[in-house]
Amino acid sequence: MHMLAVAWEERSVQLASSLAVSIDGSFLTGYNLLTGIDRSFNQLYGLAMTAPQYQIIRAELEARIVSGEFAPGDKVPTEAALQSEYQVSRSVAQRVLNDLANAGLVIRRKRLGTHVADGARQINLMRSVDPRIGDANLPGRMDVVDGVVIPAGRAAVALPGLDDSEPVIQLTRVRRDLADDAPTVVEIAAIPFALTPGLLDESLEDVSVRAYLAAQGVEIARSRMYFDPVLLDEENATRLQLTAGIPVLRRRRLMWQSNGQIAESAAYYLKPGAMEFYIEYSDENQPDPS
């Protein structure tokens, strides 16, 4: 298992660093502007076009943990239960639970079973950038600030390649902690209106943009993520109940269609200390038990 952990504290703003992760078919590249390292993770890890079964099962369990369905201390399905539910071998079920334990999401104890770890707020960023293994499923409930149709040039996020006069749907939402209802993330997403003309008719508290695009037959061929340390502006500071001007981490995601046109541009302003992110790659040169 190869793991790159991305941890952030306020002092990291002083480094003026940015991290970009991109997936395009079978070619995956990570570029860290702080160190100037550019690597082809496809060459390093041989990432397959289809996610192995254990990764898909793990992603589903991970989503249930970070969403709060499985709370800290709750027992998660046993190896036998996973074998029965997903019709997989014991080695696949065992790898799923071991991977969750290695990520710090669960604790495995002999004869006591596998339980959700305390403070399991780690988010696998690969689930935000890789359309094969589902959404990131950040924990908490969503409040809608507004959903509007505006020219692309007036959007709060940049939409590369799209004319400024083209209409886009801009969706602004605030994610809140399930425990104390405190705001944790401000999400601003812009999608070309032509791709999703009915989006504003949906339940915007629950809709996942990427899943909605897939339901409309929009194929995502490339996705890229950036991390920018920024000073919080007045508007988003109010939404996060913080003081304007403090340093925060902004996560940006761009998704493109197979024809090269932009499908979505989104920015996420993250409240310091609300959650921990990591990026994980499995070594596909190892035998796949699935």
C-alpha positions as CSV (number, residue, x, y, z in Angstrom):
1,M,0.0,0.0,0.0
2,H,1.3,3.4,-0.9
3,M,-0.2,6.4,0.9
4,L,0.3,10.1,0.4
5,A,-1.3,11.9,3.4
6,V,-2.3,15.6,2.9
7,A,-2.6,17.2,6.3
8,W,-3.1,21.0,6.7
9,E,-2.6,23.5,9.5
10,E,-2.8,27.2,9.4
11,R,1.0,27.6,9.2
12,S,1.0,25.8,5.9
13,V,-0.3,29.0,4.3
14,Q,3.1,30.4,4.9
15,L,4.5,27.8,2.5
16,A,2.4,29.2,-0.4
17,S,2.1,25.8,-1.7
18,S,-0.5,24.1,-4.0
19,L,-1.2,20.5,-4.8
20,A,-2.9,19.4,-8.0
21,V,-4.1,15.9,-8.8
22,S,-5.4,15.0,-12.2
23,I,-6.9,11.8,-13.7
24,D,-7.3,11.5,-17.5
25,G,-8.3,8.0,-18.6
26,S,-5.5,5.7,-17.4
27,F,-3.0,8.5,-17.0
28,L,-2.8,10.0,-13.5
29,T,-0.4,12.8,-12.6
30,G,0.3,14.5,-9.3
31,Y,2.1,17.9,-9.2
32,N,3.3,19.5,-6.0
33,L,4.2,23.1,-6.6
34,L,6.0,23.2,-3.3
35,T,8.7,20.7,-4.3
36,G,8.3,20.8,-8.0
37,I,7.9,17.1,-8.2
38,D,6.0,15.8,-11.2
39,R,5.3,12.1,-11.3
40,S,3.2,9.8,-13.4
41,F,1.3,7.7,-10.9
42,N,0.1,5.5,-13.7
43,Q,3.7,4.4,-14.3
44,L,4.4,4.1,-10.5
45,Y,1.3,2.3,-9.6
46,G,-0.2,0.9,-12.8
47,L,-3.7,2.2,-12.0
48,A,-6.3,0.2,-13.9
49,M,-9.2,1.7,-15.8
50,T,-11.7,-0.3,-13.7
51,A,-11.5,-0.1,-9.9
52,P,-10.9,-3.5,-8.2
53,Q,-13.9,-4.9,-6.3
54,Y,-12.3,-4.4,-2.9
55,Q,-11.9,-0.7,-3.6
56,I,-15.5,-0.3,-4.6
57,I,-16.7,-2.1,-1.4
58,R,-14.3,-0.1,0.7
59,A,-15.6,3.2,-0.8
60,E,-19.1,2.3,0.1
61,L,-18.2,1.5,3.7
62,E,-16.0,4.6,3.9
63,A,-19.0,6.7,2.8
64,R,-21.2,5.3,5.5
65,I,-18.5,6.0,8.1
66,V,-17.8,9.6,7.1
67,S,-21.5,10.4,6.6
68,G,-22.2,9.4,10.2
69,E,-24.3,6.4,9.4
70,F,-21.6,4.4,11.3
71,A,-20.7,6.5,14.3
72,P,-17.5,6.2,16.3
73,G,-17.6,2.9,18.3
74,D,-20.2,1.3,16.0
75,K,-19.5,-2.2,14.8
76,V,-19.1,-2.5,11.0
77,P,-20.0,-5.6,9.0
78,T,-17.8,-8.6,9.6
79,E,-15.8,-10.4,6.9
80,A,-18.5,-13.0,6.8
81,A,-21.2,-10.4,6.3
82,L,-19.3,-8.7,3.5
83,Q,-18.8,-12.1,1.8
84,S,-22.5,-12.7,1.9
85,E,-23.6,-9.2,0.9
86,Y,-21.2,-8.7,-2.0
87,Q,-20.6,-12.3,-3.0
88,V,-16.8,-12.0,-2.7
89,S,-14.1,-14.2,-1.2
90,R,-12.9,-14.0,2.3
91,S,-9.6,-12.5,1.1
92,V,-11.5,-9.6,-0.5
93,A,-13.6,-8.9,2.6
94,Q,-10.4,-9.1,4.7
95,R,-8.6,-6.6,2.5
96,V,-11.5,-4.2,2.7
97,L,-11.5,-4.1,6.5
98,N,-7.7,-4.0,6.7
99,D,-7.6,-1.1,4.3
100,L,-10.1,0.8,6.4
101,A,-8.0,0.1,9.5
102,N,-4.8,1.2,7.7
103,A,-6.6,4.5,6.9
104,G,-7.4,5.0,10.5
105,L,-11.2,4.8,10.0
106,V,-11.8,1.6,11.9
107,I,-10.1,-0.4,14.7
108,R,-9.9,-4.2,14.4
109,R,-9.6,-6.3,17.5
110,K,-9.4,-10.0,17.7
111,R,-12.6,-11.6,19.0
112,L,-14.2,-8.2,19.4
113,G,-14.7,-7.3,15.8
114,T,-14.2,-4.2,13.8
115,H,-15.4,-0.8,15.1
116,V,-15.4,2.8,13.8
117,A,-12.5,4.7,15.2
118,D,-13.0,7.8,17.3
119,G,-12.7,11.0,15.2
120,A,-12.9,9.1,11.9
121,R,-13.1,12.3,9.8
122,Q,-10.6,11.3,7.1
123,I,-11.6,11.9,3.5
124,N,-10.1,10.0,0.6
125,L,-9.5,12.7,-2.0
126,M,-9.3,10.1,-4.8
127,R,-13.1,9.7,-4.4
128,S,-13.5,13.4,-5.3
129,V,-11.3,13.2,-8.4
130,D,-11.8,9.6,-9.6
131,P,-15.3,9.0,-11.1
132,R,-14.8,5.2,-10.9
133,I,-15.1,5.0,-7.1
134,G,-17.9,7.3,-6.1
135,D,-18.3,10.7,-4.4
136,A,-16.2,11.9,-1.5
137,N,-19.3,11.9,0.7
138,L,-18.1,14.5,3.1
139,P,-19.8,14.2,6.5
140,G,-22.7,16.5,7.6
141,R,-25.9,17.9,6.2
142,M,-26.1,20.5,3.4
143,D,-27.8,24.0,3.5
144,V,-28.5,25.7,0.2
145,V,-27.4,29.4,0.1
146,D,-28.7,29.9,-3.5
147,G,-28.9,28.4,-6.9
148,V,-28.9,30.9,-9.8
149,V,-28.4,31.0,-13.6
150,I,-25.7,33.6,-14.5
151,P,-23.2,34.3,-17.3
152,A,-20.0,32.3,-16.9
153,G,-18.0,35.5,-16.6
154,R,-19.9,36.4,-13.3
155,A,-19.4,33.0,-11.7
156,A,-17.4,32.9,-8.4
157,V,-15.2,30.1,-10.0
158,A,-13.3,30.1,-13.3
159,L,-14.7,27.9,-16.1
160,P,-11.7,27.4,-18.5
161,G,-12.7,27.4,-22.2
162,L,-16.2,28.6,-21.6
163,D,-17.3,32.0,-23.1
164,D,-18.1,34.6,-20.5
165,S,-21.5,35.0,-21.9
166,E,-22.5,31.4,-21.7
167,P,-25.1,30.7,-19.0
168,V,-24.1,28.5,-16.1
169,I,-25.9,27.3,-13.0
170,Q,-24.0,28.4,-9.9
171,L,-24.9,26.5,-6.7
172,T,-23.7,27.7,-3.3
173,R,-24.1,25.5,-0.3
174,V,-22.8,25.2,3.2
175,R,-22.1,21.8,4.8
176,R,-22.8,21.5,8.5
177,D,-21.6,19.1,11.2
178,L,-24.1,16.5,12.2
179,A,-23.2,16.8,15.9
180,D,-23.3,20.5,16.6
181,D,-24.7,22.0,13.3
182,A,-21.6,24.2,12.9
183,P,-20.6,25.1,9.3
184,T,-17.6,23.1,8.1
185,V,-17.4,23.7,4.3
186,V,-18.6,26.3,1.8
187,E,-19.1,24.7,-1.6
188,I,-19.5,26.9,-4.8
189,A,-20.1,24.9,-8.0
190,A,-20.7,26.1,-11.5
191,I,-22.0,23.9,-14.3
192,P,-22.8,24.9,-17.9
193,F,-26.6,25.3,-18.1
194,A,-26.8,23.4,-21.4
195,L,-25.6,20.2,-19.6
196,T,-28.1,20.4,-16.6
197,P,-31.0,22.6,-17.5
198,G,-33.2,20.9,-14.8
199,L,-30.7,21.0,-12.0
200,L,-32.5,23.8,-10.1
201,D,-35.6,21.7,-10.0
202,E,-33.8,19.0,-7.9
203,S,-33.6,18.8,-4.1
204,L,-30.4,20.9,-3.9
205,E,-29.7,19.9,-0.3
206,D,-29.1,16.3,-1.4
207,V,-28.0,16.4,-5.0
208,S,-24.4,15.4,-5.9
209,V,-23.3,17.3,-9.0
210,R,-21.1,14.5,-10.3
211,A,-23.9,11.9,-9.8
212,Y,-26.4,14.2,-11.5
213,L,-24.1,14.8,-14.5
214,A,-23.8,11.0,-14.8
215,A,-27.6,10.6,-14.7
216,Q,-27.9,13.1,-17.5
217,G,-25.5,11.1,-19.6
218,V,-22.5,13.5,-19.2
219,E,-19.3,11.5,-19.4
220,I,-16.5,12.8,-17.2
221,A,-13.2,12.0,-19.0
222,R,-10.8,14.1,-16.9
223,S,-10.8,15.5,-13.4
224,R,-8.3,17.7,-11.6
225,M,-8.1,19.0,-8.1
226,Y,-6.1,21.9,-6.6
227,F,-5.4,23.0,-3.0
228,D,-4.7,26.7,-2.4
229,P,-4.0,28.3,0.9
230,V,-6.0,31.6,0.8
231,L,-7.2,34.4,3.1
232,L,-10.9,34.0,3.8
233,D,-13.1,36.7,2.2
234,E,-15.9,38.4,4.1
235,E,-18.7,36.6,2.5
236,N,-17.4,33.1,3.0
237,A,-16.2,34.0,6.5
238,T,-19.7,34.8,7.4
239,R,-20.9,31.5,6.0
240,L,-18.3,29.6,8.1
241,Q,-18.8,31.8,11.2
242,L,-15.2,32.8,11.1
243,T,-13.2,36.0,11.0
244,A,-12.4,37.4,7.6
245,G,-8.8,37.4,6.6
246,I,-7.7,34.2,8.4
247,P,-5.9,31.6,6.4
248,V,-8.0,28.6,5.2
249,L,-7.5,25.8,2.6
250,R,-9.5,26.1,-0.6
251,R,-10.0,22.9,-2.5
252,R,-10.8,23.4,-6.2
253,R,-12.1,20.7,-8.6
254,L,-12.4,20.9,-12.4
255,M,-14.1,18.2,-14.5
256,W,-14.0,17.9,-18.3
257,Q,-16.1,16.0,-20.7
258,S,-14.7,13.6,-23.3
259,N,-15.0,16.4,-25.9
260,G,-12.6,18.5,-23.9
261,Q,-15.3,21.0,-22.7
262,I,-15.7,21.9,-19.1
263,A,-18.4,20.0,-17.1
264,E,-18.0,21.6,-13.7
265,S,-15.8,24.0,-11.8
266,A,-16.1,24.0,-8.0
267,A,-14.4,25.5,-5.0
268,Y,-14.6,24.3,-1.4
269,Y,-13.6,26.6,1.5
270,L,-12.7,24.3,4.4
271,K,-13.0,25.3,8.0
272,P,-9.6,24.7,9.8
273,G,-9.6,21.5,11.8
274,A,-13.0,20.3,10.6
275,M,-11.7,17.2,8.7
276,E,-8.5,15.5,7.5
277,F,-7.8,14.6,3.9
278,Y,-5.6,12.0,2.4
279,I,-4.7,10.6,-1.0
280,E,-4.3,6.8,-1.3
281,Y,-3.1,4.6,-4.1
282,S,-3.1,0.8,-4.1
283,D,-0.2,-0.9,-5.7
284,E,-2.0,-2.7,-8.6
285,N,1.2,-4.7,-9.3
286,Q,0.3,-6.7,-6.2
287,P,-2.1,-9.7,-6.8
288,D,-5.7,-8.6,-6.8
289,P,-7.7,-10.9,-4.5
290,S,-11.0,-9.9,-6.2
